């Protein structure tokens, strides 16, 4: 065991171990709620728009997306994907969705949580909560599950303004107002379904906690700008889970504060997440959950992933105005997560580079040497921009990129060996462009 | 352009870009747009000829591969490719829309690479709740603002009402044309129909309506229409920008007599209600009346009711056009249509109408294996 630990090149945060019990608790809550016949919702990640409202109404959310990562990591997703295909769903659909469709088919067939389902499985839902956010799968997926469950599906709105529109205050006003009005509709839907009223005091307490969680999680990620980077992407992926699913929970805040203290101590003492940081990289976008050990191999070469996965990063402190109404506060945070990088670019005087803005900002602020992209066979949302981002970073900042084909769930398409073979050439490229940047007056 | 009626539609279909270049040379201002969601009434009210941006199944994608991965919608990749090769240089501007996730991203990438002097992106919600209409209308107001800023003149509300009437009149002509396929044999083939629809998407509204009137008169009088065949099929699915798939189907013992695709009925079917503020009627028409799987429809108490809400209008088509089979087709990587397949298939099963799902790669060369499957399907339903 000790020998095996020695071999791992990434020094994981000790406090990241505190996240596991939180996640276990989340799954246990879902299982218990199902057993006790309390309301359960299958919910999409909705960027804090609907979760705390459900929680405040006594609903226990269960997250099939996250369950997809669990099934992928344990190698069970392949089986569920096969079932989904047998049900007539195309193979190119979101891997998480295929996993859920297969799981649900088995659940209906067996009349209970399917045999061998990890983490106690997902309890049968009372309703499903979709989101318009980021990708079509987030509402099409649950809509397609209607053939298995005769239960309602509610969809939360999520405006997608153009990059050029977001500097316009009236656009923000319209967008946030729309979301807030729709949240009122969501509450009415829940009150009607559950035959109880929303406890607004409870909601406010949860929202206060959520805002504190977002703040600490943001600060933790800011600390990663230090050289050497004190926290590897692997810790990010472990620790993003409570931020997205358990931000209402005071325990999450306590854990994140401990994580902050540990990361801060590493920064103060010049300790990096890997022993010899030679290259600082961005990972875009979602990782191969089934093959995370791959990053240790890269860490052995001195590759430290200082930032990653823009869609899952916490927003910075709020800069949108709009009063203290609870629903507007909730709406603003979700919206702010989507548009904040453009504000930051304006504030920092960066050029506007449209969809590549988050990566431009990060590349400058995290002093990035390269970007490793991971095109996913079953996720167009996470794949669409990857080539463009690589092009922009190369053209505007002389930062090279490398790509490794794979998938979030389907482990058969991930080719780690080829990526590792390409690593030496990519290192030469990163070395070369480091000189180019310096020659152009950039400071990294 | 000297040809008339069906010949004219055929000419435009064969050389879409050529006709657009002619229009530009005649002094027309050309505005490109994507999907069926931009309110074309507002565009024509500002004296632009709206021309839909589409891809090409028979031209290889080369330049777009430097910008976007191959697992993205092949039609969007083709559109980007053509734009990057200078084949969209007649557009003074481009109207994008958040119709599906890939289209949203495509619009921004298209503008980034082609750099049109005017670009507006419409944020179309995926839901049609009561508040969504206000949101849609606010989006149209912002669109109006940027159009006015670009042109330096105000949009006249009375002119907009006139344009609504003009577009509704064209929609009525399209419905009249489709009605000519209700009889057996139909007076117009599915391929001819698609050629006409694609031509309408490539010319100004007045020219299109004139062409439609000529075609309707010509078709009503023709003696050389399609022959009676064993199968009367409805075609559902993702956009078709070439007739190749319908050609393949109609080369067999089948007539395609109706469709539910966005280069067909979805684009043209529904009128805009005349409302005191025309933007209200436009918001309702484009958000709710226009039926595409990209919009989430309110769920109901049972899956059967849910299917009815989502697909009931297609059942009406099937009945009125007396179809005995449905071809469900989608290009690969089209998620919004892909998720729909088992539910819509189950719906037609329940109605007792056989259906066949075809997934294609948006290329001409990959159609041969599909032909065998369609042939077997036609034999089965005949």
Interface residues (C-beta under 8 A of the other chain):
Chain A: X87 X88 X89 X90 X92 X93 X94 X97 X130 X132 X134 X135 X136 X137 X139 X140 X141 X143 X144 X146 X147 X150 X152 X153 X155 X157 X159 X160 X161 X162 X163 X164 X165 X168 X170 X171 X174 X175 X178 X181 X182 X185 X354 X355 X375 X376 X377 X380 X381 X383 X384 X385 X386 X387 X388 X391
Chain B: X66 X67 X68 X69 X71 X72 X73 X96 X98 X100 X101 X102 X104 X105 X108 X109 X112 X119 X120 X121 X123 X125 X126 X127 X129 X130 X131 X132 X134 X135 X138 X142 X293 X294 X296 X299 X301 X302 X303 X306 X330 X332 X333 X335 X336 X338 X339 X340 X341 X342 X343 X345 X346 X357 X359
